[in-house]
């Protein structure tokens, strides 16, 4: 990943923020009543762990898979925001982080495609 690419940097920040937010949500902000908070927080972050490792190795591919895995978190956040008034804000934040990730990744991809077309035409 180019460090001077703002959309990819924003997507990466959203991906890492999502992982941190999910752990905080289930471990501290709204811990479950029937199970250990640490265990639930770990299970909630588990699908993102391989994506974060992949991002460290191949950032571009990590962001693509992060967006795919993020769709599940988007659905969860949206569902919680609609159904449970106690965690409505948390659900909206989670869904928003995924939207930022996907929008930033889409912007970066469009920029790359445009640059390739322009380089090919020149």
C-alpha positions as CSV (number, residue, x, y, z in Angstrom):
1,X,0.0,0.0,0.0
2,X,1.3,3.4,-0.9
3,X,1.5,5.5,2.2
4,X,0.5,8.6,0.3
5,X,-2.8,7.2,-0.8
6,X,-5.4,8.8,1.4
7,X,-8.4,6.6,0.5
8,X,-6.4,3.4,1.3
9,X,-5.1,4.9,4.5
10,X,-8.7,5.8,5.5
11,X,-9.8,2.2,4.6
12,X,-7.0,0.8,6.7
13,X,-7.9,3.1,9.6
14,X,-11.6,2.0,9.3
15,X,-10.6,-1.7,9.3
16,X,-8.4,-1.4,12.4
17,X,-10.9,0.8,14.1
18,X,-13.6,-1.8,13.4
19,X,-11.6,-4.5,15.1
20,X,-10.9,-2.3,18.1
21,X,-14.5,-1.1,18.3
22,X,-15.9,-4.6,18.2
23,X,-13.7,-5.7,21.0
24,X,-14.6,-2.7,23.1
25,X,-18.3,-3.1,22.4
26,X,-18.5,-6.7,23.5
27,X,-15.8,-6.5,26.2
28,X,-16.5,-3.2,27.9
29,X,-19.2,-0.9,26.5
30,X,-22.0,-3.4,26.5
31,X,-20.8,-6.7,27.9
32,X,-23.0,-9.7,27.7
33,X,-24.9,-10.7,30.9
34,X,-24.8,-14.5,30.4
35,X,-21.2,-15.1,29.3
36,X,-17.7,-13.9,30.1
37,X,-17.1,-10.5,28.4
38,X,-13.6,-11.4,27.4
39,X,-14.6,-14.6,25.7
40,X,-17.4,-12.9,23.7
41,X,-15.1,-10.0,22.7
42,X,-12.6,-12.5,21.5
43,X,-15.2,-14.4,19.5
44,X,-16.5,-11.2,18.1
45,X,-13.1,-10.1,16.8
46,X,-12.1,-13.6,15.6
47,X,-13.3,-13.2,12.0
48,X,-11.3,-10.1,11.6
49,X,-8.0,-11.6,12.9
50,X,-7.0,-13.3,9.6
51,X,-7.9,-10.2,7.7
52,X,-5.7,-8.0,9.9
53,X,-2.8,-10.5,9.5
54,X,-3.4,-10.4,5.7
55,X,-3.4,-6.6,5.8
56,X,0.0,-6.7,7.5
57,X,1.4,-9.0,4.7
58,X,-0.5,-7.6,1.7
59,X,-2.4,-4.5,2.5
60,X,-4.4,-4.2,-0.7
61,X,-5.7,-7.8,-0.4
62,X,-6.3,-7.3,3.3
63,X,-8.6,-4.4,2.6
64,X,-10.5,-6.3,0.0
65,X,-11.1,-9.2,2.3
66,X,-11.8,-6.8,5.2
67,X,-14.6,-5.3,3.2
68,X,-16.0,-8.7,2.5
69,X,-15.8,-9.8,6.1
70,X,-17.1,-6.3,7.1
71,X,-20.4,-7.0,5.5
72,X,-21.3,-9.4,8.3
73,X,-20.4,-6.7,10.8
74,X,-22.4,-4.2,8.9
75,X,-25.5,-6.5,9.1
76,X,-24.9,-7.1,12.8
77,X,-24.5,-3.4,13.5
78,X,-27.6,-2.4,11.5
79,X,-29.7,-5.2,13.1
80,X,-28.6,-4.1,16.6
81,X,-29.3,-0.5,15.8
82,X,-32.8,-1.3,14.7
83,X,-33.8,-3.9,17.3
84,X,-32.1,-2.9,20.6
85,X,-32.4,0.7,21.8
86,X,-29.8,0.1,24.5
87,X,-27.0,-0.4,21.9
88,X,-28.5,1.6,19.0
89,X,-25.5,4.0,18.9
90,X,-23.0,1.2,19.1
91,X,-24.7,-0.6,16.2
92,X,-24.8,2.5,14.1
93,X,-21.1,3.2,14.8
94,X,-20.2,-0.4,13.7
95,X,-22.2,-0.2,10.5
96,X,-20.7,3.3,9.8
97,X,-17.1,2.0,10.1
98,X,-17.9,-0.7,7.5
99,X,-19.4,1.8,5.2
100,X,-16.3,4.0,5.5
101,X,-14.1,1.0,4.8
102,X,-16.1,0.1,1.7
103,X,-16.4,3.6,0.4
104,X,-12.7,4.4,0.8
105,X,-11.7,1.1,-0.8
106,X,-14.0,1.8,-3.7
107,X,-12.6,5.3,-4.1
108,X,-9.0,4.0,-4.1
109,X,-9.9,1.4,-6.7
110,X,-11.5,3.9,-9.0
111,X,-8.5,6.1,-8.8
112,X,-6.2,3.2,-9.6
113,X,-8.3,2.2,-12.6
114,X,-8.4,5.8,-13.9
115,X,-4.6,6.1,-13.5
116,X,-4.1,2.9,-15.4
117,X,-6.4,4.0,-18.3
118,X,-4.6,7.4,-18.5
119,X,-1.2,5.7,-18.5
120,X,-2.3,3.3,-21.2
121,X,-3.7,6.1,-23.3
122,X,-0.5,8.2,-23.0
